[in-house]
């Protein structure tokens, strides 16, 4: 398994049981035309859970300028909060 030394761990998916990020995908299925369901497992505590991925409409995502530790700005991908709230409540 590769390392994530260049990437911040705050963006990695974490196990809802133990909070670690050593996650594998056990199974993926196209739920419908716009969604993919995945069954995931934590390799540290063996917890298994499901996730869903959906297509986000173009007007609901973009890039936000975030300050870096060196003082420069970095463009980061983001989904608008209203869209995230609709996804969570669905």
Number of C-alpha atoms within 10 A of each C-alpha: 4 4 6 9 7 6 9 8 12 8 8 13 12 15 21 12 12 12 12 16 17 15 18 12 14 12 11 14 11 12 13 9 8 10 13 15 16 18 15 19 19 21 14 13 13 13 14 17 15 13 11 14 13 13 9 14 9 8 9 13 14 12 12 13 11 12 11 10 7 6 8 9 12 12 12 10 10 12 16 13 11 9 14 14 10 9 13 7 6 6
